């Protein structure tokens, strides 16, 4: 079963370091989403791609965060100059992209701990 | 502002039935999703409602009333593996998913 995969699963870093996460969506899915989730909360939308185009970015996303999906397949999320408040689970989801209400399927997430 | 409310935690007994409610106030409505999330894992899709009424899928059913801004997820014949958080999410007028904080369901033997 080739679901959504994310790497690494866990990342521990020191404050001020840069980190990069990777997401591989389900192969035929055109849309890819990034979310952040903290304990006891629902996922918080960060950004979304339709193929290689980044169509929307949350106003909450600071300029330290950047995401790319260069060939419309896998995506990377980079956080520069990490802060302790960036500690969270980073979730990637993908969907077919045929219609506005298509279902999003999630990867296992990358848990980031900033010391 | 946009708001989705669901109870923080519920407890039920194995074999019983439990109903998890969700109320929402969003800028537009293009459907409501329920996801299940086990601790430390990613959310998994359970159901989608866009029209009023009940959608049944095995032991799980989901109900929607758009006029009341209300949905519930009904779980029957509860099993220990149903212990998880259940997340309600609404697709708003911009087709963006707005998420509730989730309801942690504890199943006791």
Contacts between the chains, C-beta under 8 A, distances in Angstrom:
chain1	res1	chain2	res2	distance
A	4	B	42	7.9
A	40	B	8	7.9
A	40	B	101	6.5
A	40	B	102	7.4
A	41	B	101	5.2
A	41	B	102	7.4
A	42	B	4	7.8
A	42	B	87	5.4
A	42	B	89	7.0
A	42	B	99	3.1
A	42	B	100	5.4
A	42	B	101	5.3
A	42	B	102	5.6
A	43	B	43	7.0
A	43	B	87	7.7
A	43	B	97	7.9
A	43	B	99	5.3
A	44	B	99	7.5
A	45	B	96	6.2
A	45	B	97	6.8
A	56	B	94	7.9
A	56	B	96	7.2
A	91	B	42	5.9
A	91	B	43	7.6
A	100	B	30	6.4
A	100	B	91	7.5
A	100	B	95	4.3
A	101	B	30	5.7
A	101	B	31	4.9
A	101	B	48	7.3
A	101	B	50	6.7
A	101	B	91	6.0
A	101	B	95	7.3
A	103	B	33	7.3
A	103	B	45	5.3
A	103	B	48	6.4
A	104	B	45	7.5
A	104	B	97	7.0
A	105	B	45	6.5
A	106	B	35	8.0
A	106	B	42	3.8
A	106	B	43	5.1
A	106	B	44	7.1
A	107	B	42	5.9
A	108	B	41	6.6
A	108	B	42	5.2
A	109	B	41	7.7
A	109	B	42	5.3
A	111	B	40	8.0
